[in-house]
Amino acid sequence: MIKIKNLKKKFGKLEVLKNIDMNVKKGEIVAILGPSGSGKSTLLRCMNLLETPNDGEVIFEGKNILDKNCDINKARQNIGMVFQNFNLFPNMSVIDNITFAPIKGKKMDKEDAIKIGEQLLQRVGLIDKKYAYPSQLSGGQKQRIAIARSLAMQPDVMLFDEPTSALDPEMVKEVLDVMKELAKEGTTMVVVTHEIGFAKEVATKVVFMDGGYIVEEGTPTEVFDNTKEGRTKDFLSKVI
C-alpha cells in the first residue's frame, strides 16, 4: 500500500531522514519506535506530504505522490491522520468536526455524513457527546473523536503520530482500546508510538529508528525478543 524508496529529508543543514526504505502492506499494523529526534514523526508526515521530502519516492497505492502530476489532495482523502494534539476545530460541535471533511472534501450528502458520523461515535463510545464542543471533552475523548473524524473519510490507511503522548496516563487505555479494535478489523495502520505494550500486542511489524536511519525492523518477536542491533537493545533496555 505504501512503498518508500531512498527517502531523504533535511531541515536546513540538519539531515533528519537518510535513505529510508520501507514498505507497508495492506492490513499491516506498523509501529515505529525510537528516541526523540530519530525522525519518526518526520517519516510519518512524509507519507502524506505534510512534510515534503528532499529526495526519494513515496508510492501510495501504485502512484508516486511526489510526482508533480499527482493530485495530493485526492491522495490524502485516502490517508487518515491522527495527530498528537488532536487538532479538532474548537468552534465546531463533535458531529460537525466529524462530518466537515466528508461534506466539503468528498461532497457527501449531509444526511449521509451525519449517519456515518453517528455510527463512528457509537464505535468509539462517544455518541452521547455528539453535540458537545472540544472544550467540554477530556483529552482521551478528544483523541477518540479525532480518530472518528479520520475514519469518516473512509481512508485506506491510518497514520497515528504519537496519539497518546499528550494524554494523562488514565486516558491512554481508552484510546489504545479503539486502536486495537481498528487493528482487529483489518485497518492498515502506521503508528509512531512510545507505547511498547501496544507495539508488542498489536503490531504486525516493528520499525526502530535512530539518527534518521531505520536501524532494525521485523515482527514484534524478532525486534523485542531476538534483537540483533546493539542500539535497539540499548533503547529497549531503557524503556521496557
N, C-alpha and C positions, 0 to 999 in steps of 0.2 A: 504493500500500500504506500509506504514511504521508503524511498531509496536515496541515501545521502552519499555523495561522492566527493572526496578531496575538498571538503568544506573548510574555508578559512574565513576568519573574521577578526578585524583589527578595530580598536578604538584609538585613533591617533597612532602612536608607535607601539601601543600595547597589543600584542597578539593574543587574542582570547581563545580562538579556536584554530587548531593546527592540523590540517589534513585529516578531518574527521570522515570516516566511512561507517555507515550504519544502516541497517535495514529494519523496517517494522512491517511484519506480515499481518494480514487480515486476522482479527481475533486475538492478536498478541496483547499482553499487558507488559509493557516495558517500564521498569523502574530505573531511573537514572540517579545514581548516588555519587557523592564526592564532597570534599571540603568546600567551604566558601571560596569563591573566586576561581573555581576549577573550570568554569564555562558551561555548567549545566543549564542554567536558565537561558543563557545566550543561544545555546544549541536548540533548545525548545522553541525560542522566539524566532529562530531562523526557519523553522519548519512551516510557518505561515507568513513569513516575511515581515513580522513586526520588527525584526532586525534584518537588514539586507546584508548578506554575505559579501565579502570582497572577491571570493573566488569559489569555484566548485559548482555542484549541481544539487538541487533539491527536487527530486522527481516524485510527484504525488499522483497516484493512480495513472501512471504512464506518461505524465506531462511534466516537463521541467518548468516549475513555477518561476524560475529566474529568467526564463526566456521573455524577451520584450513583447512577444506576441501573445503571451499568456494573460488571460483576464484573472488577475489575482483576487479581485473581489468575488468573482464567481467561485474560484477555488476555495476561498475562505468560508464560503457558505457550507462547505462540507468538512471543515476543520473546526471543531468546537474548542474553545479556550476557556479555562478556568484560572483566574489569577489569584495570587497570594492575598490581595487586599480587596477581593470581592468585585469592585468596580460596578456596583449597582447604581442606577440613576436615582439620586436621593429624592427628586421631586415627583417620582412615579410610584404608584402602588405596586405591590408584588406582581399582580396579574399583568399590569401594564409593562413592567420590566420584562416579563417572560414573552409577551406577545409582540412587543415592539419590532424586533428584528424579523420575525416571520411575516408580519404585515408589510413592513417597509421594504425588506430585502427580497423576500420570496413572493410578494404580492398576494399573500394568503388572505382569504376572506376572514374578516374579523371574528365572526362567529366560530369558524373552524379553528382559528388560532386560540380563542378562549377555551374551546373544548379540549384542545391538546394541552393548553396551559393548566387546566384543572386536573387532567389526568396525570401530568407531571408533578403537580403539587401533592396529589394523592401518593404518588410514587416516592416522593422524598419526605412524606409525613407532615406536610405543612398546608393542607387545604384550608385550615382554619385561619391562616394568615393571608388569604387571598387579597383582601383589601387593605392590609397593613402597609406601612411605609418602612423603608430600610432602617430609619432611626428608631423604630419600635421593635427591632429584632436583635437577638443575640448574635454574636459572631458566628456561631455554628449554624444558626438559622440562615444568616446572610449567605454563607458559603453553599448551603444546600439549595437556596434559591438561585445562586449563580450557576450551579450545576444544572438545575432545571432550565434556566434560561438558555444555556448552551445546547441542551438536548432538544429544545423546542425547534431548532433549525434542522433537526434530524441529520446530524453530521455523520460522516463515515468514520471519523477518528476523533477522539477527545484528547486534548493536551491539558495537563494539570501542572501549574507552576507552583510547587510547594504549597498545596492547597490547605494545609493545616498549620503552617508555621506562624500565622497571625492569631491563632486561637488559643484560648485558655485550655489547659490540659483536659478538663472535664468535657469540653466541647469537641475534642478531636475525634472521639469514638463515633459520634453521630454522623460526622462527615465521612469517615472511613467506612462506616457501615453502608452508606449509599454507594460509595465507590466499589465496595465488594459486591453489591447486588448488580451493578453495571457489568462487572467482570464476569459474574455468573451467567449473565445474559449474552455474553459474547461480544461486548463492546470493545473495539480496538482502542487501547489507551496507552499514552506515553506520560509517565508521571515523574516529575522531578520531586524528590522527597527525602526527608531525613527519617521517615518512619520505617525503621529496619524491619519491624514485625510485619508491617503491611507488605513490604517487598518480599519477605520470606514466604508469607502465606498466600499472596495473591498473584505476584508477578510470574510470568512465564519466562521472562528474560531480565537479567540484571546487568546494567552497564555501570562500571565505575570509572569516573573521570578524575583527572588531576592535571593541573598545569596546562589545560587546553587540549589534552590528549585523552582518548579512550585507552585506559591502562589495561582493563580486563572486562570481558563480558562473557556471559554464559547463563545457564539455568541457575536458580537460587541455590541449588545443591552444589553446583560447581563453584560458584563465587563465594558462598558463605562457609561451606564445609570442606571444600577442596581448593582453597585459594592458591593460585600459582604465583602471584606477584607480591613481592615484599611490601610495596606501597599500599596495596589493598589490605594486606594483613595488618599493617600498622594502623590504617584508618579504622578498620573494623574492631580492632582491639580497644580502641578508644571510645567507640560509640555503642558497642554491644555490652 
